[in-house]
Amino acid sequence: MTSLSDIPVIQTPPEAPARGGNPLANVFDDFIRYCRSRSLFMLHYCTGCGAIELPPAMTSRFDMERIGIQPMVTPRQADILLVTGYVSVKTLKRIILTYEQMASPKYVIGICSCTVNGGMYWQSYATAKKLNDYLPVDLYIAGCMPRPEAVIEGLKALRDNIEAGTSDNWKDYYQRYDHYLGNQQRLFGADWQTPTEVIAEAKHYGLFGPDTLGEHTRRLEDHRKPLEPLRMTLNAGRLEHME
Amino acid sequence: MNVASLLVELVLMPLVAFVVGLAMVLMMRRIAARLQRRVGPPFFQPLFDIVKLYGKHTQTSHGLVHDLGIVMAVGGYIAAETMLPVPGMTGIADKGGLVVLAYVMMVPSLGLALGVGQCANPNGSIGISRALTAMLAYDVPFIIVIFGVAFHFGSSNLITIAAAQQAAGIAGWGVSQMPLLALAGLFALHGMLGKQPFEIYVAPAEIATGPMVEMSGKHMGGLFVMQCFQLYTAAVLYVTLFLGGGENWLSFLAKSFAVLAVPVSLAYLFPRYRTEDLVRLMWKWPTMIGLLGLAFLMH
């Protein structure tokens, strides 16, 4: 694309009117959305050098907690997945596993140039260039590396987006799963699978879209091995050793 | 007391406990922030966290016992709140008494253990085994303290204990009558809260918050509610046993928050004990102090 005007602009549909014309009908939803924007638990997946900017952003100098953000250590509890730096192919698998275990609504933030376009690892054969191809990124904080002020600014921008209801890329992962899975398969091979049943979740929570299924999810079914529980014996770990 | 007013009290007492508990969580986080020279969370942060967690779109449950475990964890404390007399409301404190309360206060840990068990996450199992070991550790001084107070006042009824202290004035308070037991009680209270020197079972960096590792959405929200109740229960029980209970809401809340501020302020200054060191510490110092206090009391 040569000029900016050629880039298609996605038109967001106008906001649906309140149910039954009652101005108070959405009060509860608005309240939950406000709480959601004011309380963000952050799982920092510190892959690269950007990790060093997070301790000052969290501790006494810049104090994230005053805007309601606090670090959490497991994907189950977290709302934000913070990817701070270059993502190697091997790391990306773990990031996707982590992302799929998080409870929606969930948000992905890419920090540093490396998550935007590969940055200084552009020519590396082992680095995933654009994080947005594999996960729905809500916000990029560009820079090499961004200062803590920029990190805080970015988090505030995410907070405002959530409050305005414009930050719902997590739905995109369900609705266009085929697209994301295709990109993942291109990198990891055709037999790539995760333990999380994304398609079943999309059906269960009413997030099924026309592009959830496609040629890549069909390929997933060909290669899918059923997940079986590990054998429960007292010395299961040792058996292999002895044989 | 007629049935209607009793029902109102049974509903109101846990509600009041929850609101006060939210403020206590806020105080805890603000104290931590001040000690670390931070600003700390906004006023409504504990409420935002809980609403957000319950408002999660996708909920991950690992089965029926996982859900029931959280219900037990919250329910145990709700039962405990109805047995803790507060100014103007006694609920079923008259029927319950200290012994039932001590039993009910163990239910949340056991419920959590059940729920975590079904998650089948090794971090969770390690965490809950440490939590139950810690419970074994702090319950010994806790029971000694409870026994001592009941012996001193000749009753295990919390209303009687509070009334006896209020009638005698500050000189008759548990803390002036039995300072050694009060000290041991403060130790046990600190262990019960699971704050810093005694928080090996949470250990975020090593076992990923232990029992909470698989909790998301409403399960985690339930645990946040449980934390509010936990802080309230521990503080109010201590106030009732040693600081004369509540004559009116103002002094009652002031005493409760002051009691809680002691372990919370100490908490953020220390690293943590290992589980065996925790047990050794709890079975040595508070138990010894408590037994010494008992000896003075019975002599």
Interface residues (C-beta under 8 A of the other chain):
Chain A: F31 I32 C35 R36 R38 S39 T59 S60 D63 E65 R66 G68 Q70 M72 V73 T74 R76 Q77 D79 Q101 M102 A103 S104 P105 E201 Y205
Chain B: R29 A33 Q36 R37 R38 V39 G40 P41 P42 F44 Q45 L47 F48 D49 V51 K52 G55 K56 H57 T58 Q59 T60 P204 A205 A208 T209 M212 V213 E214 M215 S216 G217 M220
